Amino acid sequence: MKPLDDDQLAERLFEGVGPPQSPPELRERVLREAQIHSTVVPLPDVWTRIWDNSWLRLAWAASVLVLLAGNVVLEPRQSEPPVVVAEAYVDEEIAEFLRPMYIADTLTPNLGRSGGGRHELVEIDEGGNAS
């Protein structure tokens, strides 16, 4: 079992760490201020006063309707844009480049061959050496 001295030591270690107590007169002071301010009616802001005024709401609704009607009625009539048609032109060089090439399975690459002891590349010309 755990000795009692360890619990008392732990309690003494943390006894000053808790939050400080509020002053006793604070509650009375807060309640008194709350009572004073509860009787004061706050002034409404500008937007609330505008919204509460029925004439201003009516003027706002009328201006929105006038703007919508003006947008529909006075819409500028524009002529139809010209129709653009792409040409059916085929570039023969691009078409030739895009055609697939078929390579025979029996074909070997023409890489040339060594020219004896001269250390130069000799091109093969139909099975013979080019001079």
Stockholm file with secondary structure:
# STOCKHOLM 1.0

chainA/1-131         MKPLDDDQLAERLFEGVGPPQSPPELRERVLREAQIHSTVVPLPDVWTRIWDNSWLRLAWAASVLVLLAGNVVLEPRQSEPPVVVAEAYVDEEIAEFLRPMYIADTLTPNLGRSGGGRHELVEIDEGGNAS
#=GR chainA/1-131 SS CCCHHHHHHHHHHTTTCSCCCCCTTHHHHHHHHHHHHHSSCCCCCHHHHHHHCHHHHHHHHHHHHHHHHHHHHTCCCCCCCCCCCCCCCCCHHHHHHHSCCCCCTTCCCCCCEECTTSCCEECEETTEECC
#=GC SS_cons         CCCHHHHHHHHHHTTTCSCCCCCTTHHHHHHHHHHHHHSSCCCCCHHHHHHHCHHHHHHHHHHHHHHHHHHHHTCCCCCCCCCCCCCCCCCHHHHHHHSCCCCCTTCCCCCCEECTTSCCEECEETTEECC
//
